[in-house]
């Protein structure tokens, strides 16, 4: 509970800020009330909006506080319900695992490097980047025993990528096999990027062509307005002539002028349409091509994302290796971005590959705190609710493999 004080303080601060915003909104509404009355405008809308926003912020803060309190339960820090057996499985955040995670954090601080296991330092992994606004990172430590020797082993992992890289010496590799540095990903992503560039170029051409059409029609529109004004004056002249008893010859002359004006207007519109017709055809072709390219890009992106998800094979403690889509529980139409990229699933998958039986896991936040995400330096957290809990049930399940396993005997591959 002591480790969550900083996170709870951030949640309380969020609620305080919400109350301050509500007070400011109320003061603003009160100040504006005399002017609102003078113009017969309602005076309660600013205050109502301020109260609604404040209530929403307070609800969010309460929810975060509840989750933080729940995550302080060491016994259920890493947990989830298995889609296969229907039971909840959990792995505790023991004092031993937490000490191991804090030892990793201290070694990073002392060495000034995230890659402190490497013989030669890589400037990309300098610890100073952890102190930037978006540099804070969740790391984890797993404590376990080698199945063959019983030797105690500690593994470490970072969540997601580390400053744009998936693989850093000494840290758990990614669970997914298809990452941004693989040949297939580069090839497919290159196609998507090339399409995006072509779309951007075509859309720029489309905007320029539309500007040319507007410019071409603007001058003739001015002429049309002048003709319309002249026709209006002629119509009024005919009305007055008839009212004054003008001769048939005069009225016929005025009527002919009206017909001539209409013919001129028709000729002008035809000339305008003829002038812009080629441009409108170009616009139609451009729009069709842009739509086709966007459809192609969408299909390529979807196929690449599907291929990426296919590369995620998650092992269980019982040795059951199954595709990510099959074990996510409860099932969803679209998997959340970053699923299985957090520290805990990386550690469990790596332990499976290395033949290590996990006994506990701890995850802590290092580097700059991130208030908007309620992440505080040095605080231990449980598995995240949207990406990890839905797969932890499978990964922590001790049931032995069955026929549905991707490979019941061979560890899943992690490079």
N, C-alpha and C positions, 0 to 999 in steps of 0.2 A: 504493500500500500504506500510505503514511503516513496518508492520510485515513481509513483504516478502523481505525486503532489504537483510537480511542475506542469504536467499535462492538464490536471484538474484546474490549476490556476489559470491556464490559458482559456479553458472553457468558461470559468467564472468571469474572466476579463472580457470574453466575447459577449456574455450576457450584460455586463456593465456597459459595454459600448452600445449594445442595442438599446438599453434604457436611456443612455445619453442621446442617441439619435432620436428616440421618441420625444425626449424633452425638447430637443432643438426643433423638431417638427411642430410641436405644440406651440412653442414660442413664436415660430415663424408664422403659424396660422393666426395667432393672437395679434401679432403686429400688423398682419395684412387685413384684419377684419374690418376696420373703418373704410378702407378703399373698396373692399368687396361689397359692403353695404351700399356705398355710393353708386356702385355700378350694378346693383341687384344680382351679384354673383354669389353662389353658395359659399359658405365659410367653413364647412365641415370636411371638405374633401382632403385638404392637406393633412389635417389632423388624423382623419381616418386612414389615409395611406401610411402615415408615419406609424400609427398604432399597429396596422397590419404587418408592416415590415419588421417592427420591433418584436411582435409576437412570433413571427416566423424565425427570427434570429434567436430568440430565447428557446424556442422549441428545438432548433438545431443544436444549440449549446447544451440543452438538457440531454438530448440524444447522445451527443458526444461524451458527456460526463458519464452517462449510464454505460456506454460501451467501454470507456476507459476503466471504470470500476470493475466491469465484468472481466476485462482483460488482465486485471491484477490477480485473478485467480490462477495461481501458479500451476495447479493440477490440470487446468484445461486451457493453458496458453496456446497449445497447438491442438486443434480438435476439428471434428467434422463427422457427418453421418455418411456411412458407406451406402452407395446405391445398390451394391450387390447383396450385402447381408442385412441391410436396414438398421444396423446398430451404430450408435455414436462411439467413436474411438478418440482417444486423447493421449497426448504426450506432455508430461509435466515440464515446466521451466524450473529445473532444480537449481539450487545454489551453486552447484558445481558447473553447470552449463552457463549460468549467468556470470560466474567468475571467469570462465573461459572467454566469453564474449567481451567482457571488460578488459581482459588481458590483451585481446586483439586490438581493442581501441587504444589501449595504452602504448602498445608497440607501434601503432600508426603515429600516435602523438610523438613518441620519443624519436622515431626514425624520420618523421616528416614525409613518409611515403606510404602509399597504399600497397605498393609492390615490394614490401620489405623482404620477401623471400627471394627475390630475384638477385642475381649476382651483380648485374648492372642496372642502375636506376633508370627508369623511363620517366622523362619529364611530364608526360601526359598524366601520370598518376601521383603527382605532387599533392601532399595532404593540404596544401594551402587552398586548393580549389574546394575543399569541404566547407570552407568558411565563407564562400560566396552566398548570395541570396538564395540560389537554387541548388547549392552544392551539398547540403545535408544528405545523408544516406543511411538507410537501414542495413545493418549487418547482422549476421547470425553466427552462432557457434553450435555445433553438434558434438555431443560426447557419446562415444560408443565403444564397442569391443570388437576386435577382429574375430571373425568366426573360426579361423584356423588356429590362432594362438591365444586368444583371450586378452591380447594386448589392449590397453586403454588407448583410444585414439580421439583426437579432436580435429574436426574439420571446420572450415570457415567459408562464408559466402556473403556476397553483397546482393542487394535487391536490384533487379533489372540490369542495365548496363552501367559500367563505371566510366564516366566521362566519355561515352560514345563507344566503348569497347566491351565485348562480351567475355573475353578470355584474358585473365591476368594470372600470372604464375602464382601458385599457392592457394588460389581461390577456386571454389566450385565452378565448374563449367556450366553453360546454359543447358536447360533440359531439352529444349527444342534443337533439332539437328540443322534446321534451315535458318541460319542467321545472315545478317547483312554482309558478312565477309565470305559467304560461300559462292561458288561459281554460278549455280542456278539462280540464286537470289539476285546476284549482280546482273545476270542476263535479263531476267524478267523485269527487274526494277528499271533497268536501262530502257527497255521497251516502253514501260509506263512513263518514264521521264521524257523520252523522245516524243511520245504522244502529247504529253502535257505542253511541251514546247511548241509543237505544231498547232495545238489548240489555241495557245496564247497568241501565236502569230496570226492565225486565221481570225481570231476575235478582234485583234488590232486592225486587220484589214477590213473587217466588217464595220467597225466603228468609223474608220476613215471613209468608207464608201457611204455610210449613212450621212456623214457630215457633208459629203459632196452632193448627195440627193437634196438635203435641206438647203444647201447653198443654191443649187440649180432651180429649186422651186420658189425660193424666197423672192427673186426679182419678178417672176411671172405672177406670184401671189399679190405683189404690190400693184401690178397692172390690173389684175382681176378686181382688186378692191376699188381702184379708180373707175373701172368700167361699171362696177356695181353702184358706185355713188352717182355716176352720170345717169345710169338707168333709173335710179330712184328720183333724180331731179326731173328727168323727162316724163316719168309717170305722173309726177305732181303737176307738170306743165299741161299734160293731156287732160288731167282732171279739171284743172282750172279752165282750160279752153272749152271743154264741153259745158261746164257750168256757166260760162260767159256767153254761150250760144255761138261759138266760132263756126265758120263755114265747114262744109264737108271736106273741102280741099285741104284746109289747114289741119283738120283732124287726121285726114289720111296721111299727110306729110309727117305728122307727129307719130302716127302708128308705124310708118315705114322706118322712121328713126329708131323706134323701139325694136322692130324686127332686126334692123342692122346691128343694134347694140347686142342683141341676143346672139346673132351670128358671130359677132366679134368675140363675145365671151366663150362661145363654143369652140371657135378656132383657137383662142388662147389656151383653153384647157387641153385641147388635143395636142397643141404644140408642147405644152408643159409635160403631158404624159409621154409624148414621143421622146422628149429630151431625156427623161429619167428612166424610160423603159429598160435600156441596156443596163443601167446601174441596178435597177430592181431585180433583173434577172441574175446579175452577179451576186446580189444579196441573198437571193433564194438558194443559189448554188452553195454559197458560203455557209449559210445556216444548215443546209442539209449535210454538208461535209463536216461541220462542227459537231452536229448531233451524232453523226456516224462515229466520229473519232471519240466522242465522250462515251458512247455505248461500248466501243471497243476497249477503251481504257477501263471502264467499270468492270467489264468481263475479265480483263487481264488482272486487275486488282483483286477481284473476288477469287479468281483461280489461284493467285499467288498466296492469298490469305488462307485459302483452304489447304494448300500445299504446306504452308507453315504449320498449321494446326495438325496436319497429318504427321509431322515430324515430332510431335510431343507424345512420347510413350512413358506413362507414369507407373513405376513399380510400387508394390505394396510391401509391407513388412513380411507378409507371407510368401512373397516372390511372385505375385500376380502382376504381370506387365500388360497394361491395357491402354488404348488410345485416350487422350485427354477428353475428347467429346463423349466417350462412353462412361466416364467416371464422374463427370461434373454433375453434382446433385444439390438441389433439384435441377433437372435439365432446363436449358434456355435456348431460345432460337438462335442467338448470336453470343458466342463466348466473349467475355470482357477482355479488352485489350490488356496485355501484360499478364494474362492468366498463366500460372506456373512459372513466372519469372521472379517471384519473391525469393527471399533467402531460404525459408523453410523448405519449400519443395525442391529447390536446388540441392540442399543438404541431404535430404532423404534420398533423392535420386542418385547422388554421388556415392553415398554410403552403400546403396544397393550395388552399384558398379564395383566398388572396392571390396565388397564382401565384409562390410561392417554392420554390426547390429546396433542401431541407435538406442540410447537409453534416455536422452533428454536433449532439448533444444532451447536456446535463448536467443531472442532478437532484441537489439537495442539501437537507438538512434544516435549517430555520431555526426559531428560537424554542426553547422548553423541550424538553429531551430527553425521550424516552418509553422508559424502560428495558424495559418489558414487550414493546414492539415492536422492541427493539434499534435505536431511532432516536436518533442523537446529533447535537447541534447542530454544524453546519458540515461534516458528513461527506457525501461524494458516494455515491450509491447507484445500482444498476442498475435495470432495469425489474422491477417486482414479479412474483413467480413465478405467482401464481394468476389475476391479472386482465389483466396487460399482455403477458407473454411469449406467451400463446395467440393474441393478435391482432397482435402486432408482425410476425410472419412475413408477413402480408398487407400491412400498412401500409408495410413496407420493401421489398416486392417490386417490382422494376423492370419486370416483364413488362407489355406494353401491354394495353389493355382488350380484352375479348371480349364476346360477346353476352350474357353473364351479368351484365355490369355494370349497376348501377341506371341510370347515365347516364354514358356514356363521354365526353361532351363538356362537360357543364355541371358546374362545381364543386359539391360538396355544400354545402348552405345552412347557415350558422352565423350566428345573430343576435347 
